[in-house]
Amino acid sequence: MVTENYKAVEKRVCEAAARAGRDRNEIVLIAVSKTKPVELVLELTEAGVRDFGENHAQELVQKYEVIHEGINWHFIGHLQRNKVKYVVGRACLIHSVSSLRLAEEINKESLKKGVVSDILMEVNIADEETKSGISDEEAETLLRQISELPALRVKGLMAIAPPVDDPEENRGYFRQMRALRDKFNTLGLPNVDLKELSMGMTGDFEVAIEEGATMVRVGTAIFGERHYD
């Protein structure tokens, strides 16, 4: 079932890329497997899927221990500083860095492990009180500060757009994110090469692709509704 769901989402990704005149290969479809058993991840890997997203450090560790060869694990959730040690060295990309203190902790742990960590800076593009992320007004200052940390590479920006019934309502936010990314790329900062735009989820990933997303994070449309204890 999840393999069929994935194929249906993949078809929609291809169609959205075609509408925007983009190469499908520019876009990474991340299957968000949070709260779902590792057996479903294994089923998708057998179908050739290589990119998976997790929101919680412990769950990332558990699934990583079962399967990591040839797999890209993305950490996409809110990361607490005391959980950084579990994520550094396991996640290929940490999508959700929105404070200097968190960036410093990732840098410290990366130096300890002798690795360079690729991160995205999370922007609260709709300025929602319930969401984490740096405001777009403060984003440049934070980016300049993070660029001075030697064991981090900032690869792009990430955003979680508001939940909406009509995905068209988020088009403006996605457009803002692309403009912000392009603006920051002109700053010429060290350790900063903003190729990635991680934006768009089950409800709005097609509009995000049309507006320049290079990574979309899709969970429900692939794995089905989540059941929390």
BELMO-V59267 format. One line per field, one symbol per residue. ss: DSSP state (2 for helix, 1 for strand, 0 for the rest). psi: psi as a letter, one per 40 degrees, with the letter a starting at -180 (. if undefined). burial: b if it has 24 or more other C-alpha atoms within 12 Angstrom, else e. A space follows every 50 residues. Layout:
ss=???
psi=???
burial=???
This chain:
ss=02222222222222222220000222011111000002222222220000 11110022222222220000011110000022222220000011111002 22222222222220001111111000000000010000222222220000 01111111000000002222222222222222222000000111111100 00002222220000111102222000000
psi=dddddddddddddddddddefihdeehhhhhheheiidddddddddeehe hiiidhddddddddddheheihhhheahhideeddddhedhdhhefheid ddddddddddddefihhhiihhhgdefhdeiiiiiddeddddddddeehd eihheaiiihiihidhdddeddddddddddddddeedfiiehggdihhih adeeddddddeehehihhcdedeiiihi.
burial=ebbebbeebbebbbebbeeeeeebeebbbbbbbbbbebebbbbbbeeebb bbbbbbbbbbbebbeebbeebbbbbbbbbbbeebbbbbbbbbbbbbbbbb ebbbbbbbbbeeeeebbbbbbbbbbbeeeeebbbbbeebbebbbbbbebb bbbbbbbbbbbbeeeebeebbebbbbbbebbeebbeeebebbbbbbbbbb bbbbbbbbbbbbbbbbbbbbbbbeeeeee
